[in-house]
């Protein structure tokens, strides 16, 4: 039985925005409880990672308009993607991470080589085949 | 026009077409993959393509006009875009 490659949207989203599993875990934590407002401390407790790192990741997603932020006593963040297309891509990323965890993690850490690989792939005339290979 | 000049002209045109192919492939791939290195490289090859076509025009179409500065500018701009883009991405 052949394994379906990750979708192009999922691959592009991870290539463009995700540099670590920690960052993806933060995104998916807020994605999973989209009606809750989270402080960086709460996320840090849940993910068990450094507060400074969580703050910077949450600000990053806020700048991408994936999280909305509100400043009261503390700064809180909520999952609120700005477009439905973005929301459905993140749904697909979440699904892929549940079903194909190893492939997604491998993709995240292959990111550093992506520019070089994309450059060489650009000269391959059969682009669909090279995209398929990259997403496996 | 002697054989050497004709041969040189063919080489210039082939260089221009090769640069154009590279630019098209890189920019096509950028549209699909959104990897910025492809954009900077594609734009650089656009400059090199123009440089090669103007070189041909300079030597064979308008030999009476000196286009050496005009033809160098697109290549220079292309390389500057590539360098600035790569530095920008590495920050």
Backbone of each chain as ProteinMPNN parsed JSONL, in Angstrom:
{"seq_chain_A": "XXXXXXXXXXXXXXXXXXXXXXXXXXXXXXXXXXXXXXXXXXXXXXXXXXXXXXXXXXXXXXXXXXXXXXXXXXXXXXXXXXXXXXXXXXXXXXXXXXXXXXXXXXXXXXXXXXXXXXXXXXXXXXXXXXXXXXXX", "coords_chain_A": {"N_chain_A": [[0.856, -1.203, 0.0], [0.645, 2.17, -0.944], [1.91, 5.212, 0.532], [0.142, 8.187, 1.002], [1.361, 11.321, -0.165], [2.231, 14.261, 1.812], [0.028, 17.071, 1.702], [0.372, 19.776, -0.703], [-0.247, 22.28, 0.363], [0.119, 21.884, 3.111], [2.844, 21.233, 3.189], [3.974, 23.6, 2.133], [3.135, 25.472, 4.06], [4.482, 24.574, 6.34], [7.136, 24.735, 5.457], [7.319, 27.5, 5.127], [6.721, 28.656, 7.613], [7.266, 27.164, 9.948], [9.751, 26.281, 12.193], [10.522, 24.612, 14.199], [9.64, 21.763, 16.279], [8.595, 22.49, 18.702], [7.479, 24.987, 18.137], [5.449, 24.227, 16.396], [3.934, 22.651, 18.125], [2.984, 24.589, 19.888], [1.377, 26.098, 18.197], [-0.535, 24.143, 17.544], [-1.583, 23.544, 19.999], [-3.044, 25.853, 20.705], [-4.716, 25.879, 18.533], [-6.185, 23.583, 18.986], [-7.782, 24.309, 21.126], [-9.597, 26.541, 20.523], [-11.338, 28.429, 21.55], [-10.326, 29.307, 23.884], [-8.452, 31.706, 25.776], [-5.035, 32.246, 25.953], [-2.263, 32.645, 28.125], [1.263, 33.339, 27.89], [2.592, 32.018, 29.938], [0.84, 29.924, 30.633], [0.881, 28.416, 28.296], [3.562, 27.761, 28.218], [3.701, 26.11, 30.485], [2.11, 23.983, 29.662], [3.399, 23.029, 27.326], [5.856, 22.609, 28.267], [8.284, 24.12, 27.994], [10.695, 26.811, 27.497], [9.776, 30.015, 28.812], [10.487, 32.397, 27.528], [10.956, 31.562, 24.938], [8.411, 30.639, 24.232], [6.98, 33.041, 24.34], [8.153, 34.434, 22.216], [7.483, 32.8, 20.054], [4.685, 32.971, 20.117], [4.262, 35.635, 19.622], [5.22, 35.69, 17.045], [3.281, 34.125, 15.652], [1.156, 35.747, 16.095], [1.864, 38.006, 14.632], [1.649, 36.894, 12.13], [-1.0, 36.818, 11.913], [-2.373, 34.635, 12.809], [-2.84, 34.08, 15.422], [-4.848, 35.964, 17.665], [-4.266, 38.781, 19.726], [-4.62, 40.061, 23.068], [-4.441, 42.677, 25.348], [-4.576, 42.788, 28.699], [-4.553, 42.449, 32.101], [-2.592, 40.586, 31.763], [-0.849, 39.715, 28.711], [-2.804, 38.08, 26.402], [-3.402, 35.31, 24.187], [-5.214, 34.068, 21.409], [-6.373, 31.465, 19.293], [-6.987, 32.513, 16.139], [-7.254, 32.551, 13.099], [-6.723, 34.683, 10.271], [-7.918, 34.292, 7.801], [-10.183, 32.075, 6.042], [-8.951, 30.266, 4.419], [-6.399, 30.069, 5.484], [-7.099, 29.0, 7.951], [-8.097, 26.492, 7.162], [-5.809, 25.36, 6.105], [-4.23, 25.131, 8.396], [-5.804, 23.373, 9.839], [-5.402, 21.152, 8.243], [-2.677, 20.775, 8.643], [-2.674, 20.123, 11.342], [-4.096, 17.733, 11.254], [-2.336, 16.228, 9.685], [-0.165, 16.105, 11.424], [-1.152, 14.542, 13.433], [-1.638, 12.147, 12.105], [0.653, 11.592, 10.581], [3.095, 11.898, 12.012], [5.936, 11.49, 12.1], [6.713, 12.049, 9.463], [6.013, 14.74, 9.299], [7.673, 15.906, 11.244], [10.156, 15.28, 10.168], [10.01, 16.796, 7.889], [9.985, 19.394, 8.948], [12.587, 19.58, 9.978], [14.036, 19.314, 7.712], [13.934, 21.693, 6.641], [16.058, 23.53, 6.644], [17.542, 22.813, 4.498], [15.989, 23.433, 2.459], [16.052, 25.625, 0.654], [18.245, 25.17, -0.971], [17.56, 22.726, -2.041], [15.161, 23.411, -3.305], [16.152, 25.123, -5.215], [17.674, 23.42, -6.855], [15.642, 21.69, -7.616], [14.12, 23.363, -9.164], [15.113, 23.234, -11.681], [14.337, 20.86, -12.586], [12.421, 19.301, -14.971], [10.134, 17.81, -14.672], [8.145, 18.848, -12.539], [6.002, 18.095, -10.844], [6.595, 15.538, -10.053], [8.914, 15.949, -8.56], [7.916, 17.542, -6.48], [6.239, 15.732, -5.254], [8.053, 13.868, -4.315], [9.419, 15.426, -2.456], [7.487, 15.862, -0.546], [7.177, 13.499, 0.73]], "CA_chain_A": [[0.0, 0.0, 0.0], [1.484, 3.369, -1.001], [1.526, 6.262, 1.48], [-0.171, 9.458, 0.34], [2.262, 12.402, 0.247], [1.602, 15.401, 2.489], [-0.501, 17.984, 0.676], [1.241, 20.915, -1.021], [-0.535, 23.366, 1.309], [0.764, 21.551, 4.393], [4.297, 21.339, 2.993], [4.332, 25.018, 1.979], [2.939, 26.158, 5.346], [5.579, 24.192, 7.241], [8.35, 25.336, 4.899], [7.351, 28.965, 5.266], [6.44, 29.211, 8.941], [7.586, 26.324, 11.11], [11.179, 25.959, 12.252], [10.788, 23.621, 15.248], [8.466, 21.024, 16.759], [8.039, 23.31, 19.784], [6.639, 26.014, 17.524], [4.255, 23.549, 15.88], [3.136, 22.232, 19.289], [2.299, 25.795, 20.397], [0.302, 26.403, 17.246], [-1.605, 23.141, 17.603], [-2.24, 23.648, 21.318], [-4.064, 26.908, 20.617], [-5.659, 25.428, 17.5], [-7.06, 22.571, 19.586], [-8.741, 24.941, 22.06], [-9.626, 27.861, 19.884], [-12.153, 29.411, 22.272], [-9.639, 29.701, 25.122], [-7.38, 32.702, 25.668], [-3.858, 31.671, 26.612], [-1.093, 33.483, 28.412], [2.507, 32.635, 27.562], [2.899, 31.115, 31.068], [0.022, 28.707, 30.518], [1.394, 27.62, 27.166], [4.865, 27.256, 28.642], [3.447, 24.979, 31.394], [1.557, 22.857, 28.888], [4.375, 22.493, 26.36], [7.077, 22.367, 29.056], [9.438, 24.739, 27.337], [11.027, 28.087, 28.145], [8.79, 31.084, 28.669], [10.959, 33.37, 26.532], [10.749, 30.964, 23.625], [6.963, 30.644, 23.973], [6.585, 34.435, 24.049], [8.576, 34.826, 20.866], [6.678, 32.023, 19.079], [3.309, 33.472, 20.094], [4.302, 36.929, 18.922], [5.396, 35.367, 15.624], [1.99, 33.729, 15.079], [0.296, 36.923, 16.145], [2.24, 38.826, 13.468], [1.13, 36.226, 10.932], [-2.456, 36.911, 12.056], [-2.942, 33.317, 13.104], [-3.344, 34.298, 16.78], [-5.175, 37.347, 18.01], [-3.751, 39.042, 21.073], [-5.371, 41.047, 23.835], [-3.644, 43.082, 26.504], [-5.32, 43.225, 29.897], [-3.538, 42.312, 33.158], [-1.534, 39.887, 31.017], [-1.123, 39.594, 27.271], [-3.349, 36.753, 26.099], [-3.488, 34.978, 22.76], [-6.264, 33.103, 21.063], [-6.271, 31.012, 17.906], [-7.977, 33.238, 15.333], [-6.647, 32.81, 11.782], [-7.385, 35.822, 9.628], [-8.695, 33.887, 6.616], [-10.658, 30.678, 6.109], [-7.945, 29.438, 3.732], [-5.348, 29.829, 6.478], [-7.675, 28.088, 8.955], [-8.189, 25.118, 6.648], [-4.434, 24.842, 5.987], [-3.763, 24.729, 9.734], [-6.537, 22.133, 10.138], [-4.719, 20.064, 7.518], [-1.391, 20.56, 9.325], [-2.997, 19.422, 12.581], [-4.45, 16.359, 10.88], [-1.104, 15.567, 9.233], [0.703, 15.874, 12.589], [-1.716, 13.398, 14.166], [-1.574, 10.912, 11.313], [1.961, 11.36, 9.937], [3.972, 12.693, 12.876], [7.353, 11.373, 11.723], [6.909, 12.766, 8.195], [5.94, 16.187, 9.553], [8.898, 16.307, 11.966], [11.262, 15.206, 9.189], [9.854, 17.949, 6.989], [10.398, 20.6, 9.676], [14.038, 19.659, 10.114], [14.684, 19.383, 6.399], [13.698, 23.08, 6.204], [17.309, 24.249, 6.42], [18.089, 22.483, 3.183], [14.937, 23.588, 1.455], [16.395, 26.585, -0.395], [19.158, 24.529, -1.91], [16.808, 21.699, -2.757], [14.205, 24.078, -4.193], [16.924, 25.668, -6.333], [17.998, 22.341, -7.8], [14.381, 21.165, -8.154], [13.571, 24.3, -10.15], [15.603, 22.876, -13.013], [13.757, 19.579, -12.995], [11.289, 19.635, -15.828], [8.945, 17.172, -14.109], [7.985, 19.49, -11.23], [5.045, 17.402, -9.981], [7.274, 14.383, -9.472], [9.839, 16.408, -7.517], [7.102, 17.979, -5.339], [5.749, 14.529, -4.61], [9.175, 13.279, -3.579], [9.742, 16.289, -1.324], [6.472, 15.843, 0.498], [7.148, 12.18, 1.379]], "C_chain_A": [[0.889, 1.249, 0.0], [0.964, 4.433, -0.024], [1.285, 7.546, 0.716], [0.831, 10.525, 0.775], [1.498, 13.483, 0.999], [1.14, 16.391, 1.426], [0.445, 19.179, 0.49], [1.02, 22.065, -0.044], [0.174, 23.136, 2.645], [2.274, 21.746, 4.27], [4.706, 22.809, 2.91], [4.198, 25.774, 3.303], [4.105, 25.85, 6.285], [6.896, 24.799, 6.758], [8.447, 26.822, 5.266], [7.335, 29.443, 6.717], [6.944, 28.424, 10.132], [9.062, 25.952, 11.092], [11.492, 24.923, 13.333], [9.494, 22.932, 15.646], [7.788, 21.816, 17.878], [7.056, 24.344, 19.217], [5.327, 25.407, 17.007], [3.341, 23.129, 17.028], [2.355, 23.422, 19.85], [1.114, 26.134, 19.491], [-0.865, 25.426, 17.429], [-2.303, 23.112, 18.963], [-3.357, 24.69, 21.258], [-5.132, 26.553, 19.586], [-6.675, 24.453, 18.099], [-8.088, 23.148, 20.55], [-8.924, 26.397, 21.634], [-10.483, 28.887, 20.622], [-11.477, 29.894, 23.553], [-8.585, 30.773, 24.837], [-6.216, 32.232, 26.532], [-2.843, 32.761, 26.941], [0.15, 32.654, 28.041], [2.88, 31.654, 28.666], [2.131, 29.804, 30.955], [0.536, 27.802, 29.412], [2.722, 26.978, 27.55], [4.7, 26.051, 29.576], [2.981, 23.749, 30.63], [2.615, 22.185, 28.005], [5.664, 22.078, 27.07], [8.322, 22.848, 28.303], [9.627, 26.142, 27.902], [10.011, 29.182, 27.811], [9.201, 32.077, 27.573], [10.707, 32.853, 25.118], [9.267, 30.984, 23.256], [6.497, 32.046, 23.601], [6.938, 34.797, 22.607], [7.782, 34.087, 19.796], [5.265, 32.592, 18.98], [3.233, 34.831, 19.405], [4.443, 36.712, 17.415], [4.045, 35.016, 14.982], [0.989, 34.887, 15.108], [0.581, 37.853, 14.956], [1.728, 38.225, 12.167], [-0.397, 36.258, 10.874], [-3.094, 35.521, 12.121], [-3.505, 33.342, 14.532], [-3.79, 35.757, 16.888], [-4.649, 37.569, 19.428], [-4.567, 40.136, 21.739], [-4.531, 41.394, 25.062], [-4.568, 43.553, 27.614], [-4.3, 43.233, 31.041], [-2.305, 41.607, 32.579], [-1.853, 39.962, 29.528], [-1.639, 38.183, 27.027], [-3.481, 36.576, 24.592], [-4.589, 33.952, 22.553], [-6.069, 32.713, 19.606], [-7.369, 31.698, 17.103], [-7.377, 33.561, 13.972], [-7.452, 33.838, 10.993], [-8.215, 35.428, 8.408], [-9.132, 32.432, 6.769], [-9.651, 29.751, 5.427], [-6.828, 29.07, 4.703], [-5.842, 28.828, 7.528], [-7.704, 26.662, 8.43], [-6.8, 24.516, 6.441], [-3.941, 24.352, 7.344], [-4.526, 23.485, 10.211], [-5.823, 20.944, 9.497], [-3.37, 19.739, 8.163], [-1.63, 19.752, 10.602], [-3.307, 17.949, 12.299], [-3.189, 15.577, 10.48], [-0.21, 15.221, 10.428], [0.173, 14.709, 13.432], [-1.449, 12.094, 13.421], [-0.166, 10.57, 10.833], [3.051, 12.112, 10.694], [5.43, 12.665, 12.413], [7.635, 12.149, 10.434], [6.921, 14.275, 8.417], [7.211, 16.671, 10.244], [10.093, 16.297, 11.01], [11.221, 16.411, 8.256], [10.335, 19.238, 7.667], [11.922, 20.715, 9.689], [14.781, 19.565, 8.782], [14.607, 20.811, 5.857], [14.992, 23.808, 5.862], [17.88, 23.99, 5.037], [17.127, 22.866, 2.069], [15.316, 24.543, 0.324], [17.264, 25.931, -1.456], [18.411, 23.494, -2.732], [15.829, 22.326, -3.75], [14.92, 24.632, -5.421], [17.227, 24.563, -7.35], [16.723, 21.772, -8.422], [13.801, 22.066, -9.24], [13.981, 23.916, -11.568], [15.147, 21.488, -13.452], [12.509, 19.871, -13.794], [10.007, 18.994, -15.31], [8.747, 17.655, -12.676], [7.079, 18.698, -10.303], [5.717, 16.231, -9.287], [8.198, 14.835, -8.339], [9.079, 16.901, -6.291], [6.629, 16.778, -4.526], [6.857, 13.908, -3.752], [9.501, 14.09, -2.336], [8.755, 16.147, -0.189], [6.384, 14.486, 1.186], [7.964, 12.193, 2.646]], "O_chain_A": [[1.78, 1.378, 0.839], [-0.238, 4.545, 0.217], [2.101, 7.956, -0.11], [1.127, 10.633, 1.965], [0.283, 13.615, 0.853], [1.775, 16.535, 0.381], [1.205, 19.541, 1.388], [1.969, 22.75, 0.338], [0.747, 24.055, 3.23], [2.903, 22.349, 5.139], [5.677, 23.219, 3.547], [5.037, 26.612, 3.633], [4.645, 26.742, 6.938], [7.678, 25.314, 7.558], [9.502, 27.322, 5.657], [7.87, 30.508, 7.025], [7.039, 28.971, 11.231], [9.565, 25.387, 10.12], [12.608, 24.406, 13.382], [8.399, 23.435, 15.393], [6.563, 21.816, 17.993], [5.962, 24.544, 19.744], [4.252, 25.987, 17.159], [2.119, 23.236, 16.923], [1.196, 23.277, 20.241], [0.01, 26.415, 19.956], [-2.028, 25.829, 17.464], [-3.462, 22.71, 19.07], [-4.476, 24.439, 21.706], [-6.305, 26.887, 19.752], [-7.86, 24.488, 17.769], [-9.142, 22.551, 20.77], [-8.47, 27.331, 22.295], [-10.375, 30.085, 20.357], [-11.99, 30.784, 24.232], [-7.918, 30.752, 23.803], [-6.395, 31.866, 27.694], [-2.599, 33.671, 26.148], [0.081, 31.433, 27.9], [3.418, 30.582, 28.389], [2.684, 28.722, 31.152], [0.617, 26.584, 29.57], [2.975, 25.811, 27.251], [5.457, 25.085, 29.483], [3.399, 22.626, 30.911], [2.716, 20.959, 27.943], [6.457, 21.298, 26.542], [9.253, 22.093, 28.026], [8.811, 26.608, 28.696], [9.476, 29.26, 26.705], [8.366, 32.535, 26.792], [10.302, 33.599, 24.226], [8.904, 31.301, 22.124], [5.717, 32.221, 22.664], [6.135, 35.382, 21.881], [7.444, 34.658, 18.759], [4.709, 32.687, 17.886], [2.27, 35.135, 18.702], [3.867, 37.447, 16.613], [3.7, 35.53, 13.918], [0.102, 34.986, 14.261], [-0.337, 38.411, 14.355], [1.411, 38.945, 11.22], [-1.005, 35.788, 9.913], [-4.172, 35.27, 11.582], [-4.52, 32.706, 14.816], [-3.197, 36.654, 16.289], [-4.6, 36.637, 20.23], [-5.127, 41.012, 21.081], [-3.982, 40.513, 25.725], [-5.248, 44.572, 27.493], [-3.295, 43.94, 30.966], [-1.161, 41.968, 32.856], [-2.988, 40.24, 29.138], [-0.991, 37.205, 27.401], [-3.644, 37.534, 23.837], [-4.851, 33.098, 23.4], [-5.651, 33.53, 18.785], [-8.553, 31.485, 17.361], [-7.025, 34.711, 13.709], [-8.682, 33.862, 11.039], [-9.125, 36.161, 8.022], [-8.535, 31.663, 7.523], [-9.512, 28.59, 5.811], [-6.37, 27.928, 4.746], [-5.108, 27.93, 7.94], [-7.377, 25.724, 9.157], [-6.622, 23.306, 6.581], [-3.315, 23.296, 7.443], [-3.962, 22.641, 10.907], [-5.66, 19.887, 10.107], [-2.967, 18.577, 8.224], [-0.888, 18.818, 10.906], [-2.847, 17.051, 13.005], [-3.001, 14.428, 10.879], [0.427, 14.168, 10.443], [0.943, 13.985, 14.063], [-1.086, 11.08, 14.017], [0.175, 9.396, 10.692], [3.83, 12.862, 10.104], [6.08, 13.708, 12.346], [8.659, 12.821, 10.318], [7.717, 15.0, 7.819], [7.764, 17.711, 9.886], [10.934, 17.195, 11.042], [12.254, 16.969, 7.885], [11.003, 20.065, 7.046], [12.48, 21.786, 9.449], [16.001, 19.716, 8.73], [15.126, 21.115, 4.783], [15.039, 24.601, 4.921], [18.599, 24.817, 4.475], [17.407, 22.654, 0.889], [14.954, 24.313, -0.83], [17.059, 26.106, -2.657], [18.592, 23.388, -3.945], [15.678, 21.853, -4.876], [14.377, 24.618, -6.526], [17.056, 24.752, -8.554], [16.708, 21.413, -9.599], [13.082, 21.601, -10.125], [13.286, 24.232, -12.533], [15.51, 21.003, -14.524], [11.635, 20.61, -13.341], [8.921, 19.548, -15.477], [9.125, 16.976, -11.721], [7.341, 18.624, -9.103], [5.466, 15.951, -8.114], [8.264, 14.194, -7.29], [9.541, 16.703, -5.168], [6.618, 16.798, -3.295], [6.624, 13.482, -2.621], [9.82, 13.53, -1.287], [9.111, 16.289, 0.98], [5.605, 14.323, 2.125], [8.058, 11.174, 3.33]]}, "seq_chain_B": "XXXXXXXXXXXXXXXXXXXXXXXXXXXXXXXXXXXXXXXXXXXXXXXXXXXXXXXXXXXXXXXXXXXXXXXXXXXXXXXXXXXXXXXXXXX", "coords_chain_B": {"N_chain_B": [[30.428, 40.31, -42.819], [32.329, 38.056, -40.976], [33.042, 34.494, -40.385], [33.729, 34.109, -37.677], [32.474, 36.257, -36.396], [29.785, 35.71, -36.9], [29.556, 33.295, -35.564], [30.107, 34.114, -32.943], [27.89, 35.756, -32.527], [25.84, 33.85, -32.572], [26.487, 32.447, -30.263], [26.074, 34.47, -28.324], [23.293, 34.799, -28.532], [22.441, 32.261, -27.807], [23.34, 32.241, -25.17], [21.674, 34.204, -24.115], [19.175, 32.961, -24.428], [19.512, 30.747, -22.799], [19.82, 31.974, -20.294], [17.305, 33.129, -20.133], [15.698, 30.847, -20.028], [16.525, 29.793, -17.554], [15.653, 31.864, -15.867], [12.863, 31.718, -16.242], [12.304, 29.092, -15.327], [13.149, 29.259, -12.649], [11.533, 31.343, -11.602], [9.018, 30.307, -12.076], [9.1, 28.137, -10.386], [9.328, 29.509, -7.992], [6.803, 30.705, -7.763], [5.32, 28.479, -7.201], [6.547, 27.292, -4.937], [7.313, 29.259, -3.138], [9.868, 29.845, -2.13], [12.296, 32.044, -1.2], [14.902, 32.295, -2.209], [14.67, 31.385, -4.782], [13.253, 33.425, -5.999], [15.062, 35.611, -5.857], [17.174, 34.547, -7.374], [15.876, 34.078, -9.781], [15.192, 36.695, -10.547], [17.754, 37.713, -10.844], [18.643, 36.22, -13.026], [16.88, 37.262, -14.908], [17.961, 39.802, -15.251], [20.444, 39.038, -16.315], [19.608, 37.899, -18.666], [18.534, 40.088, -20.06], [20.9, 41.541, -20.285], [22.382, 39.909, -22.003], [20.789, 39.932, -24.348], [20.838, 42.657, -24.954], [23.538, 42.939, -25.378], [23.844, 41.492, -27.75], [22.266, 43.098, -29.397], [23.733, 45.452, -29.251], [26.16, 44.799, -30.522], [25.415, 43.756, -33.017], [22.978, 44.776, -34.036], [22.782, 47.55, -33.567], [25.481, 48.633, -34.239], [26.697, 51.07, -34.464], [26.109, 52.514, -32.213], [27.172, 52.974, -28.873], [26.446, 50.73, -26.491], [27.459, 49.824, -24.15], [27.364, 50.575, -21.423], [24.626, 50.636, -20.92], [24.003, 47.941, -21.347], [25.35, 46.7, -19.335], [24.144, 47.487, -17.009], [21.6, 46.034, -16.43], [22.62, 43.481, -15.766], [24.246, 44.085, -13.604], [22.327, 45.095, -11.807], [20.778, 42.789, -11.479], [22.576, 41.02, -10.2], [23.047, 42.484, -7.877], [20.473, 42.428, -6.73], [20.305, 39.674, -6.205], [22.397, 39.305, -4.33], [21.69, 41.114, -2.246], [19.204, 40.029, -1.593], [19.918, 37.456, -0.662], [21.446, 38.133, 1.565], [19.5, 39.446, 3.057], [17.715, 37.304, 3.567], [19.289, 35.742, 5.184], [19.354, 36.98, 7.596]], "CA_chain_B": [[30.547, 39.658, -41.512], [33.039, 36.79, -41.149], [32.535, 33.338, -39.65], [33.907, 34.317, -36.229], [31.439, 37.179, -35.901], [28.499, 34.996, -36.923], [29.607, 32.302, -34.482], [29.979, 34.854, -31.675], [26.491, 36.185, -32.443], [25.031, 32.673, -32.193], [26.784, 32.171, -28.845], [25.388, 35.487, -27.497], [21.85, 34.51, -28.514], [22.249, 31.052, -26.987], [23.504, 32.66, -23.764], [20.452, 34.926, -23.73], [18.081, 31.996, -24.311], [19.777, 29.925, -21.609], [19.484, 32.811, -19.127], [15.848, 33.269, -20.106], [15.142, 29.564, -19.537], [16.784, 29.717, -16.105], [14.759, 32.822, -15.192], [11.491, 31.188, -16.282], [12.218, 27.911, -14.441], [13.283, 29.676, -11.243], [10.362, 32.125, -11.183], [7.898, 29.362, -12.068], [9.224, 27.357, -9.161], [9.054, 30.415, -6.87], [5.345, 30.862, -7.664], [4.781, 27.251, -6.63], [7.14, 26.88, -3.656], [7.517, 30.438, -2.275], [11.203, 29.885, -1.517], [12.756, 33.345, -1.697], [16.125, 32.165, -3.005], [14.262, 31.22, -6.183], [12.877, 34.756, -6.502], [16.276, 36.413, -6.08], [17.923, 33.956, -8.48], [15.096, 34.312, -11.0], [15.352, 38.112, -10.937], [19.143, 37.859, -11.303], [18.712, 35.698, -14.396], [16.185, 38.224, -15.79], [18.976, 40.817, -15.558], [21.458, 38.457, -17.196], [18.957, 37.715, -19.975], [18.529, 41.411, -20.704], [22.295, 41.856, -20.574], [22.792, 39.155, -23.194], [20.064, 40.416, -25.527], [21.346, 44.0, -25.303], [24.878, 42.722, -25.93], [23.657, 41.12, -29.147], [21.79, 44.301, -30.108], [24.843, 46.416, -29.28], [27.199, 44.42, -31.468], [24.936, 43.337, -34.333], [21.823, 45.537, -34.548], [23.145, 48.971, -33.539], [26.929, 48.679, -34.001], [27.168, 52.453, -34.437], [25.833, 53.116, -30.892], [27.846, 52.255, -27.781], [25.473, 50.379, -25.444], [28.173, 49.024, -23.134], [26.876, 50.889, -20.068], [23.215, 50.207, -20.851], [23.898, 46.481, -21.275], [25.927, 46.218, -18.067], [23.255, 47.826, -15.88], [20.689, 44.957, -15.991], [23.394, 42.403, -15.124], [24.655, 44.594, -12.289], [21.121, 45.128, -10.959], [20.407, 41.397, -11.181], [23.505, 40.471, -9.2], [22.79, 43.21, -6.617], [19.231, 41.86, -6.162], [20.626, 38.342, -5.668], [23.238, 39.438, -3.119], [20.895, 41.751, -1.178], [18.188, 39.047, -1.205], [20.526, 36.387, 0.141], [21.819, 38.717, 2.867], [18.223, 39.692, 3.735], [17.179, 36.027, 4.037], [20.15, 35.113, 6.194], [19.259, 37.725, 8.864]], "C_chain_B": [[31.234, 38.294, -41.697], [32.474, 35.699, -40.222], [32.614, 33.54, -38.129], [32.813, 35.206, -35.652], [30.071, 36.493, -35.852], [28.445, 34.008, -35.754], [29.436, 32.98, -33.121], [28.531, 35.293, -31.467], [25.59, 35.041, -31.997], [25.238, 32.356, -30.704], [26.064, 33.173, -27.937], [23.896, 35.184, -27.391], [21.577, 33.269, -27.668], [22.393, 31.357, -25.496], [22.228, 33.339, -23.266], [19.311, 33.941, -23.526], [18.267, 31.096, -23.082], [19.406, 30.703, -20.346], [17.973, 32.95, -18.988], [15.199, 31.989, -19.568], [15.329, 29.442, -18.035], [15.826, 30.626, -15.354], [13.341, 32.27, -15.131], [11.346, 30.021, -15.309], [12.254, 28.322, -12.974], [12.041, 30.429, -10.776], [9.106, 31.246, -11.143], [7.913, 28.555, -10.768], [8.943, 28.228, -7.933], [7.542, 30.559, -6.658], [4.742, 29.646, -6.955], [5.262, 27.008, -5.195], [7.328, 28.019, -2.65], [8.841, 30.404, -1.516], [11.903, 31.113, -2.103], [14.049, 33.283, -2.502], [15.789, 32.043, -4.495], [13.882, 32.565, -6.798], [14.125, 35.57, -6.824], [17.062, 35.869, -7.278], [17.208, 34.216, -9.81], [15.247, 35.74, -11.494], [16.769, 38.363, -11.461], [19.261, 37.369, -12.743], [17.935, 36.569, -15.385], [17.183, 39.306, -16.22], [20.013, 40.288, -16.527], [20.896, 38.226, -18.604], [18.972, 39.03, -20.751], [19.936, 41.8, -21.144], [22.74, 41.172, -21.867], [22.085, 39.64, -24.463], [20.589, 41.797, -25.957], [22.762, 43.897, -25.879], [24.788, 42.38, -27.418], [23.233, 42.34, -29.966], [22.923, 45.304, -30.284], [25.828, 46.094, -30.413], [26.686, 44.169, -32.89], [23.805, 44.19, -34.901], [22.152, 47.029, -34.618], [24.651, 49.123, -33.313], [27.472, 50.109, -33.909], [26.946, 53.137, -33.089], [26.537, 52.281, -29.815], [26.844, 51.996, -26.648], [26.135, 49.663, -24.265], [27.685, 49.318, -21.715], [25.442, 50.384, -19.9], [23.131, 48.694, -20.663], [24.467, 45.933, -19.954], [24.968, 46.436, -16.9], [22.306, 46.69, -15.47], [21.421, 43.826, -15.28], [23.798, 42.828, -13.719], [23.47, 44.587, -11.315], [20.716, 43.717, -10.528], [21.28, 40.811, -10.084], [23.301, 41.161, -7.853], [21.533, 42.656, -5.939], [19.519, 40.502, -5.521], [21.396, 38.451, -4.348], [22.42, 40.012, -1.965], [19.837, 40.757, -0.663], [18.754, 37.969, -0.311], [20.929, 36.903, 1.519], [20.553, 38.935, 3.707], [17.692, 38.388, 4.353], [18.015, 35.415, 5.152], [20.056, 35.819, 7.536], [18.346, 37.015, 9.836]], "O_chain_B": [[30.769, 37.471, -42.485], [31.58, 35.937, -39.41], [31.689, 33.189, -37.395], [32.292, 34.948, -34.567], [29.305, 36.666, -34.904], [27.437, 33.898, -35.055], [28.713, 32.484, -32.257], [28.008, 35.21, -30.356], [24.7, 35.22, -31.165], [24.289, 32.04, -29.986], [25.509, 32.791, -26.907], [23.304, 35.292, -26.318], [20.608, 33.224, -26.91], [21.669, 30.808, -24.665], [21.764, 33.086, -22.154], [18.557, 34.061, -22.561], [17.298, 30.734, -22.415], [18.763, 30.169, -19.443], [17.428, 32.897, -17.886], [14.272, 32.043, -18.759], [14.412, 29.038, -17.321], [15.252, 30.234, -14.339], [12.688, 32.345, -14.09], [10.378, 29.962, -14.55], [11.493, 27.805, -12.155], [11.547, 30.183, -9.675], [8.242, 31.422, -10.285], [6.877, 28.328, -10.143], [8.385, 27.747, -6.947], [7.06, 30.538, -5.525], [3.775, 29.772, -6.203], [4.488, 26.574, -4.342], [7.484, 27.775, -1.454], [8.922, 30.881, -0.384], [12.086, 31.223, -3.315], [14.275, 34.118, -3.379], [16.525, 32.531, -5.352], [14.153, 32.817, -7.972], [14.246, 36.144, -7.906], [17.557, 36.641, -8.1], [17.837, 34.529, -10.821], [15.409, 35.983, -12.69], [16.961, 39.129, -12.405], [19.894, 38.014, -13.578], [18.279, 36.62, -16.566], [17.246, 39.678, -17.391], [20.422, 40.99, -17.452], [21.612, 38.34, -19.599], [19.36, 39.086, -21.918], [20.134, 42.323, -22.24], [23.392, 41.783, -22.714], [22.704, 39.746, -25.522], [20.76, 42.072, -27.145], [23.138, 44.671, -26.759], [25.545, 42.902, -28.236], [23.747, 42.593, -31.055], [23.055, 45.927, -31.337], [26.266, 46.976, -31.153], [27.427, 44.346, -33.857], [23.682, 44.316, -36.12], [21.841, 47.693, -35.607], [25.061, 49.684, -32.297], [28.548, 50.344, -33.359], [27.509, 54.2, -32.83], [26.501, 51.051, -29.842], [26.444, 52.919, -25.938], [25.468, 48.986, -23.482], [27.602, 48.408, -20.891], [25.092, 49.787, -18.882], [22.288, 48.21, -19.907], [24.106, 44.839, -19.519], [24.969, 45.679, -15.93], [22.203, 46.396, -14.279], [20.913, 43.272, -14.305], [23.709, 42.051, -12.769], [23.583, 44.143, -10.172], [20.36, 43.482, -9.373], [20.781, 40.182, -9.152], [23.37, 40.516, -6.807], [21.522, 42.438, -4.727], [19.035, 40.212, -4.427], [21.078, 37.768, -3.375], [22.442, 39.485, -0.853], [19.603, 40.657, 0.541], [18.14, 37.603, 0.692], [20.775, 36.203, 2.52], [20.532, 38.65, 4.904], [17.273, 38.368, 5.51], [17.501, 34.654, 5.972], [20.608, 35.333, 8.524], [18.144, 37.491, 10.953]]}, "name": "protein", "num_of_chains": 2, "seq": "XXXXXXXXXXXXXXXXXXXXXXXXXXXXXXXXXXXXXXXXXXXXXXXXXXXXXXXXXXXXXXXXXXXXXXXXXXXXXXXXXXXXXXXXXXXXXXXXXXXXXXXXXXXXXXXXXXXXXXXXXXXXXXXXXXXXXXXXXXXXXXXXXXXXXXXXXXXXXXXXXXXXXXXXXXXXXXXXXXXXXXXXXXXXXXXXXXXXXXXXXXXXXXXXXXXXXXXXXXXXXXXXXXX"}
